[in-house]
Amino acid sequence: MGILGANCIACATSCRKVTVMTTRLKLMVIGAGGFGQEVIWAAKCFNCIHPMYDIVGYCDDDPTKRGRTVYGYPVLGALEEVDRELSPKPAFVCAVGRNADRKKVVGRALALGWVPVTIIDPTVVVAEGVTVGGGSYVGAGSILSPEARIGSHVIINHACSIGHNSVLEDFVQVSPGGRVSGACRLKEGSMLASNAVLAPGVTLGAFSTLGACSFAMRDIDDHVTAVGNPARIIARRRSGTK
C-alpha cells in the first residue's frame, strides 16, 4: 500500500492519484516503543481528517510489555500469538527502529498475511510525482520533493527533507532533521542520523550509517559508519551483519 500525488497523506494502493479508503482498516503497530507511539500519533491525526484506521494496539516480542497500555493502546503480545486471535488479518506498520531488525520482523508479518500500510503525518508536504512504498512512515513537518522515490518500510522522521529525484530503497531510515539533497540514493537499510546531510547526488551504501550532524560530500560504501564534516569512514562491517 503506497502513495503518489500532491499534498497527499495516505493511500491504500500504489496509484497515479490519491485513493481514499471507504472502509476502516484494523491497524496494528509492531513495536511498543517511542517510535510506535509516533506512528499511532500520526494515524490518529489522519483519522481526524478522514477516519481510516481502527487502531487495535501493539505487538511486541518483549514479554514484559504484554498487558501494558502505551500511549492509550494495549500491548497484545508477539506477532504470532496476536495473529491467532485476529480475523481478518490486520494492516500494519513496523515501528522497529533498527533497520536490519525491522527487515526481519516485517518478514514475519508478511508471512502471516498481514498487510503493510503507509502512514504520513498530515503536516507533510508531498510534491507531485512522489511515490512511497507500503509500510513506510513519514513524520510531522517533513518535505518530499518532486519525483522522490521512497521504498517500502522506510522511516522518515520529523522535520526531514527529501530532495528531488532522490531514491530511498527499502528499510532506509532518515532520523529527525535529516537532509537528503537532490538526486541522492540511500541504498537498502541505510541510516541518515539526526541532522546529517547528503550533498547532491551522493549515495549512502547499503546498511551504512552517516552519523549525527555529519556531512557527506562523496559516496559512502556499503556496511560502514561514517562521521564528521566532511564525513570519513570510522568502522566497517561484514556484509550481512548488523
Secondary structure by P-SEA (a helix, b strand, c coil): ccccccccccccccccbbbbbccccccccccccaaaaaaaaaaaaaaaacccccccccccccccccccccccccccccaaaaaaacccbbbbbbccccaaaaaaaaaaaaaabbbbbbbbcccccccccbbbcccbbbccbbbbccbbbbbcccccccbbbbcccbbbccbbbbccbbbbccbbbbcccccccccbbbccbbbbcccccccccbbbccccccccccccccbbbccccccccc
